[in-house]
Amino acid sequence: MRLLLTNDDGVFAPGLVTLAKALGKAGHEISVVAPDRERSSVGHAITLTRPLRLWPVISGAYPEESSAFACDGTPSDCVLLAHEEVLPNPDMVVSGINRGPNLGDDLTYSGTVSAAMEGIILGSSSMAVSLNCSESDPEHHYETAAAVTASLLSFLEDYPLSRGVLLNVNVPNLPLGELQGIRVTRKGTRVYEGKVTRMKDPSGRSYFWISGKAEDDLVEGSDVWAVAKGYVSVTPVHMDMTHFPSLGALETNGAAEINFK
């Protein structure tokens, strides 16, 4: 397959480099277009207020047969520029491997998932891949997530996704042989306790740090539940955010007949 790889951790992030090597070894044609620095949690931002730069990466990090470019924009910028300038009409956009999970409500913040969404908007099949790790973990098993991604791509060659649907994949931070398997899941619920912390600088002025501890609602069948149990979570996501039950209720209750005063 002709694959466009990107991420939000930066063009030299170990997850992206590991993924490119694994998928290249599996026989896929690899093109990388990724941010020149970390752009985590920027969501689906597109740069409209300044020019963007795109330049080739000259490094031994990537396989010789692949092409790699850095961009000084967001992950979604990278996908858009790649479709125009590097790899028109790729068979698949693969965003990741993200350092850290993208579960539950993380989807709305994630630059990784948003890059895959940009691929969907541009008419490409897309997949976002994340490793459920933290900086404090003694080892990050990116090779596990890369192997899972390669297997999913083989599956999708025979069973392509519906148009407008991407896969959000989260992989436990475990050796490949310790995974419990794969679960097809729905988006779960993840909230952050203590999301805003107020602190004082040396002059006594307040500043704020947005962070918080993730609290998951471990309902069976959700993505947060699957990863907590050692399964790879595969969640189909689509862009149509219309709530159809409310659409019908608003029409039935006469919302379209409201008189303006």
Secondary structure by P-SEA (a helix, b strand, c coil): cbbbbccccccccaaaaaaaaaaaaaccbbbbbbbccccccccccccccbbbbbbbbbcccccccbbbbbbcccaaaaaaaaaccccccccbbbccccccccccccccccaaaaaaaaaaaacccbbbbbbcccccccccaaaaaaaaaaaaaaaaaacccccccccbbbbcccccccccccccccbbbbbbccccccccccccbbbbbcbbbbbbccccccaaaaaaaccbbbbbbbccccaaaaaaaaaaacccccccc
